[in-house]
Amino acid sequence: MWKLMIAEDETTIRKGLRFAANWEDYSVTIVGEAEDGEIALEMAMERQPDILFVDINMPFLNGLELMKALREQLPEAIFIVISGYDEFSYAQQALKMDAFDYLLKPVNKEELIKTVKKAVEILEKNNRRRQLDLQLEDNKALLKEKFLQEWAAGMAADDEVRKQSQLLSIQLEGPVGISMFKVVKEIEESVTQEQWNDGLISFSLKNIINEHLKAYPFSEVFEDSLGQMIALLPNVEGEVLMRLNREIKEYTESFLGKVILCLEKIMMTPLELPDHYKKLKEEIASYHSLSPMVILAKDYIDHHYFDPSISLNEVAEMVQVSPTYLSKRIKTELGASFITYLTKVRIKKALLLMKDPHLKIYEIADMVGYSTQHYFCNAFKKVTGISPTVYRGGAKSYE
């Protein structure tokens, strides 16, 4: 049933409109009557009618003012204006304000019913269009997810990528951040009362990522065949990307009570997606060979590298083992000492930040946990074989 409201100050006319027909025969139910414009406005806001009979000449708020006040709140409502012969100038204004029809008093019963039937046809047509739009949108979302999975897996040529991106409204302008999130289901980050199945975990993680990326309208999020969530964020700098990912990780871990692995890279063009996706997938896969203790330690280092005071003792306390024992396990499983691994993480993050030409080298040094530019440059050269200045000059073979 479509909801009809009557706004008319004359009692006789108001009753006449109400009883002009058995409105339910026309899929219409009357949800209210108002005797002046102010009451009509309040009632319409509350009851959200689909069709309104609106008298032009009402006290406090006339019909035109009422239509203007409601048009934004009820964008698809149909206004049928009722007026006297001497108010034709108002009729012109009403039609300019997108009134559906204009009926003169005394209202002809057959003309009124005919107008309402037309209004119902329009409402039903609009409703079918909305349902179709929703179906198309759902189908488009499924097609987009499937295409992004195939593209990331290297199953789409560049020409096909360009064609499908246009068809599916994928707008990835560089630089594009690519992030990979994976829930480590075997390790509990905290004790929770919730029991999460795989489907609910994926659903929650995707919703959390989308919520954090709402301010970035052209971002894309999809799940790959391994249950890993991929986020693509266009026109983003490394500093912003890392901050967003840290927020997503912390929020999700708090919500799910599980460890969330998060890796990111910056692509200078979206056509690099398959290559960067492959590297991130391989890096995530390397966690499978690690013990839960080293996964926790590695994850802690990977997300606290920017703290100049981070230490082996701090990490050991977090995983609740002795520093000596943790040091040995890190060396055995990661193939590097604690300091060496920390240095590699810091330089890896620095490489990502250096894609932003506006950041100074001393700023990057501070952002990855070095108290001075001198220490940073030494560490950078030790890991990459070149200085930060030379790297920025174009010698980027380390990546």
C-alpha positions in Angstrom: 0.0 0.0 0.0 1.1 3.5 -0.9 0.7 6.1 1.9 -1.5 9.2 1.2 -1.6 12.3 3.3 -4.1 15.2 3.0 -3.1 18.7 3.8 -6.2 20.9 3.6 -7.5 23.6 6.0 -11.2 23.4 4.9 -12.9 20.6 6.8 -15.5 19.9 4.1 -13.0 19.6 1.3 -10.7 17.5 3.5 -13.5 15.0 4.2 -14.4 15.1 0.5 -10.9 14.1 -0.5 -10.8 11.3 2.1 -14.1 9.8 1.0 -13.9 10.5 -2.7 -13.0 6.8 -3.3 -12.3 3.6 -1.5 -8.6 4.4 -1.8 -7.5 0.9 -0.8 -8.9 -0.3 -4.1 -6.1 1.7 -5.7 -3.3 0.4 -3.4 -3.5 3.6 -1.3 -4.0 4.0 2.4 -4.6 7.4 4.1 -2.0 7.9 6.9 -3.0 11.4 8.1 -4.9 14.6 7.7 -3.6 18.1 8.5 -5.5 21.3 8.8 -2.6 23.7 8.4 0.9 23.7 6.9 2.8 23.4 10.1 0.9 20.4 11.2 1.3 18.9 7.7 5.0 19.4 7.8 5.5 17.7 11.1 3.1 14.8 10.2 4.8 14.2 6.8 8.2 14.1 8.4 6.9 11.5 10.8 4.8 9.3 8.5 6.8 9.6 5.2 3.8 9.7 2.8 4.3 8.7 -0.9 1.4 10.9 -2.1 0.3 14.3 -0.7 -2.9 16.2 -1.5 -1.7 19.8 -0.8 -3.9 22.9 -0.6 -2.1 26.0 -1.8 -3.8 28.4 0.6 -3.2 27.1 4.1 -2.5 29.0 7.4 1.0 29.2 8.9 2.7 27.5 6.0 1.1 27.6 2.6 1.3 24.7 0.1 4.3 26.0 -1.8 6.3 26.5 1.4 5.3 23.0 2.5 6.4 21.5 -0.8 9.7 23.3 -0.6 10.3 22.2 3.0 9.5 18.5 2.2 11.1 18.1 -1.2 14.6 17.4 0.2 13.2 15.0 2.9 10.8 13.2 0.6 12.5 13.4 -2.8 10.3 10.8 -4.5 7.0 11.9 -2.9 4.2 12.9 -5.3 2.5 16.3 -4.7 -1.0 16.8 -6.1 -1.9 20.4 -5.6 -5.4 21.5 -4.8 -6.4 25.2 -5.4 -9.1 27.7 -6.2 -9.6 29.5 -9.5 -8.1 32.7 -8.2 -4.8 31.1 -7.4 -3.5 30.3 -10.9 -0.2 32.2 -10.3 0.4 29.7 -7.5 -0.3 26.9 -9.8 2.5 28.0 -12.1 4.9 28.1 -9.2 3.7 24.7 -8.0 4.4 23.1 -11.4 7.8 24.7 -11.5 8.4 23.0 -8.1 7.7 19.6 -9.8 4.1 19.2 -8.6 2.7 16.1 -10.2 -0.7 17.6 -11.0 -2.9 20.7 -10.2 -6.6 20.2 -9.5 -9.1 23.0 -9.1 -11.7 23.3 -6.4 -14.3 21.9 -6.4 -12.3 18.8 -7.1 -13.9 16.5 -9.7 -14.1 13.0 -8.2 -13.3 11.1 -11.5 -10.4 13.5 -12.2 -9.0 13.0 -8.7 -9.1 9.2 -9.0 -7.5 9.3 -12.4 -4.7 11.5 -11.1 -4.1 9.2 -8.1 -4.0 6.1 -10.4 -1.4 7.8 -12.5 0.6 8.7 -9.4 0.5 5.1 -8.2 1.7 3.9 -11.6 4.7 6.3 -11.3 5.4 5.1 -7.8 5.3 1.5 -8.8 7.5 2.2 -11.8 10.1 4.0 -9.6 10.0 1.1 -7.2 10.7 -1.4 -9.9 13.5 0.7 -11.1 15.0 0.9 -7.6 14.8 -2.9 -7.3 16.4 -3.4 -10.6 19.2 -0.9 -9.7 19.8 -2.8 -6.5 20.0 -6.1 -8.4 22.4 -4.6 -10.9 24.5 -3.1 -8.1 24.7 -6.5 -6.4 25.6 -8.2 -9.6 28.2 -5.5 -10.4 29.8 -6.0 -6.9 30.1 -9.8 -7.6 31.5 -9.2 -11.1 34.0 -6.6 -9.7 35.2 -9.0 -7.0 35.7 -11.8 -9.5 37.5 -9.5 -11.9 39.8 -8.1 -9.1 40.7 -11.7 -8.1 41.5 -12.6 -11.7 43.5 -9.4 -12.3 45.6 -9.9 -9.1 46.3 -13.5 -10.0 47.7 -12.3 -13.4 44.8 -13.8 -15.4 43.9 -10.5 -17.3 45.9 -8.8 -20.0 46.5 -5.1 -19.7 43.9 -4.3 -22.4 41.3 -6.4 -20.6 42.2 -4.6 -17.3 41.5 -1.2 -18.9 38.2 -2.4 -20.5 36.8 -4.1 -17.3 38.0 -1.2 -15.1 35.9 1.2 -17.2 32.8 -1.2 -17.2 33.0 -1.8 -13.5 33.8 1.7 -12.5 37.2 0.8 -11.0 39.2 4.0 -10.7 42.7 3.3 -9.5 44.9 6.3 -10.2 48.5 6.1 -9.0 50.2 5.9 -6.7 48.1 3.0 -5.5 48.5 1.4 -2.1 48.0 -2.4 -2.0 47.5 -4.0 1.4 47.0 -7.6 2.4 45.3 -8.6 5.6 45.2 -12.2 6.9 43.6 -13.5 10.2 45.8 -16.0 12.0 43.0 -18.1 13.3 45.2 -20.4 15.3 46.5 -17.7 17.6 44.2 -15.9 20.1 45.2 -12.3 20.6 42.9 -11.9 23.6 40.2 -13.9 25.3 36.7 -13.2 23.9 33.3 -14.7 24.4 32.6 -14.8 20.7 32.9 -17.9 18.6 34.0 -16.9 15.1 33.5 -19.1 12.1 35.5 -18.5 8.9 32.6 -16.8 7.1 31.9 -14.4 10.0 35.6 -13.6 10.3 35.9 -12.7 6.6 32.7 -10.7 6.7 33.8 -8.7 9.8 37.3 -8.0 8.4 35.9 -6.8 5.1 33.4 -4.5 6.8 36.0 -3.1 9.1 38.4 -2.3 6.2 35.6 -0.7 4.2 34.5 1.4 7.2 38.1 2.7 7.7 38.3 3.5 4.0 35.0 5.4 3.7 36.9 8.7 3.2 38.5 7.2 0.1 35.6 6.8 -2.4 37.6 4.9 -5.1 39.2 2.3 -2.8 38.5 -1.3 -3.6 38.4 -4.3 -1.2 38.2 -7.9 -2.2 38.9 -11.4 -0.8 41.3 -13.7 -2.6 41.0 -17.5 -3.0 43.1 -18.0 0.2 40.8 -16.0 2.4 43.1 -13.0 2.5 41.6 -9.5 2.2 43.1 -7.1 -0.3 42.6 -3.4 -0.2 43.5 -1.1 -3.1 43.8 2.6 -2.2 44.4 5.1 -5.1 46.3 8.3 -4.8 47.8 7.5 -1.4 51.2 8.2 0.2 53.0 5.6 2.2 52.6 7.5 5.5 48.8 7.6 5.2 48.7 3.9 4.0 50.7 2.7 7.0 48.7 4.7 9.4 45.4 3.4 8.0 46.6 -0.2 8.1 47.8 0.2 11.7 44.3 1.5 12.7 42.6 -1.4 10.8 44.8 -4.0 12.4 44.4 -2.7 15.9 40.7 -2.3 15.6 40.2 -5.8 14.1 42.4 -7.5 16.6 40.4 -5.9 19.4 37.1 -6.9 17.8 38.0 -10.5 16.8 40.5 -11.2 19.5 42.9 -12.7 16.9 46.2 -11.7 15.4 45.9 -9.9 12.1 48.8 -9.9 9.7 49.1 -6.8 7.5 51.5 -6.1 4.7 51.5 -3.2 2.2 53.2 -1.9 -0.9 52.9 1.1 -3.1 52.3 0.7 -6.9 53.2 3.6 -9.1 50.6 2.2 -11.7 47.7 -0.2 -11.1 49.0 -2.4 -13.9 51.7 -3.5 -11.4 49.0 -5.2 -9.3 49.8 -8.9 -10.2 53.5 -8.5 -9.4 52.9 -6.7 -6.0 50.1 -9.1 -5.1 52.4 -12.1 -5.7 55.1 -10.6 -3.5 52.7 -9.9 -0.7 51.2 -13.4 -1.0 54.6 -15.0 -0.8 55.5 -12.9 2.2 52.3 -13.9 4.0 52.9 -17.5 3.1 56.3 -17.5 4.8 54.5 -17.2 8.2 53.3 -20.7 7.8 56.7 -22.1 8.6 57.0 -20.1 11.8 56.1 -21.1 15.4 53.2 -19.2 17.1 55.8 -17.5 19.4 57.9 -16.1 16.5 54.7 -15.1 14.5 53.7 -13.0 17.5 57.3 -11.6 17.9 57.6 -10.8 14.2 54.2 -9.2 14.1 55.0 -7.0 17.1 58.3 -5.9 15.5 56.6 -5.3 12.1 54.1 -2.9 13.8 56.3 -1.2 16.4 59.4 -0.6 14.3 58.9 3.2 14.6 59.5 3.2 18.3 63.2 4.1 18.8 63.2 2.3 22.2 61.8 -1.1 21.0 64.0 -3.9 22.4 64.4 -7.6 22.5 63.4 -7.5 26.2 60.2 -5.7 25.3 59.3 -8.2 22.6 60.2 -11.2 24.9 58.0 -9.8 27.6 55.1 -9.5 25.2 55.4 -13.2 24.1 56.1 -14.3 27.7 59.5 -16.0 27.1 63.1 -15.1 28.1 65.0 -12.7 25.8 67.7 -15.3 25.3 65.3 -18.0 24.2 63.4 -15.6 21.9 66.7 -14.4 20.4 67.6 -18.0 19.5 64.2 -18.8 18.0 64.2 -15.6 15.9 67.7 -16.4 14.6 66.7 -19.9 13.7 63.3 -19.2 12.1 63.9 -15.8 10.6 67.5 -16.3 9.7 68.5 -13.1 11.3 69.2 -11.6 14.8 66.7 -9.4 16.4 68.6 -6.3 15.5 69.2 -7.4 11.9 65.5 -8.2 11.4 64.4 -4.9 13.0 66.8 -3.0 10.8 65.4 -4.8 7.7 61.8 -3.9 8.7 62.7 -0.3 9.3 64.4 0.1 5.9 61.6 -1.7 4.1 59.1 0.8 5.6 61.6 3.6 4.7 61.6 2.4 1.1 57.8 2.7 1.0 57.9 6.2 2.5 60.6 7.4 0.1 58.1 7.0 -2.8 56.6 10.3 -1.4 58.9 13.0 -2.9 57.7 15.6 -0.3 59.2 13.7 2.6 62.7 14.7 3.6 65.2 12.0 4.4 65.5 13.1 8.0 61.7 13.0 8.4 61.7 9.4 7.1 64.5 8.5 9.5 62.4 9.7 12.4 59.3 7.9 11.1 61.0 4.5 11.1 62.6 4.8 14.5 66.0 6.4 13.9 67.0 9.2 16.2 69.4 10.7 13.7 69.7 10.9 9.9 73.3 9.6 10.2 72.3 6.3 11.8 69.5 5.9 9.3 71.8 6.5 6.3 74.3 3.9 7.6 71.5 1.3 8.2 70.0 2.1 4.8 73.2 1.6 2.9 74.0 -1.6 4.9 70.7 -3.2 3.8 70.4 -1.9 0.3 74.0 -1.2 -0.7 73.3 2.4 -1.7 72.6 5.6 0.2 69.1 7.1 0.5 70.1 10.0 -1.8 71.3 7.6 -4.5 68.2 5.5 -4.1 66.0 8.6 -4.6 68.1 9.5 -7.7 66.7 6.4 -9.4 68.9 3.5 -8.4 66.1 1.3 -7.0 67.3 -2.2 -7.9 67.0 -3.4 -4.2 63.2 -3.6 -4.6 
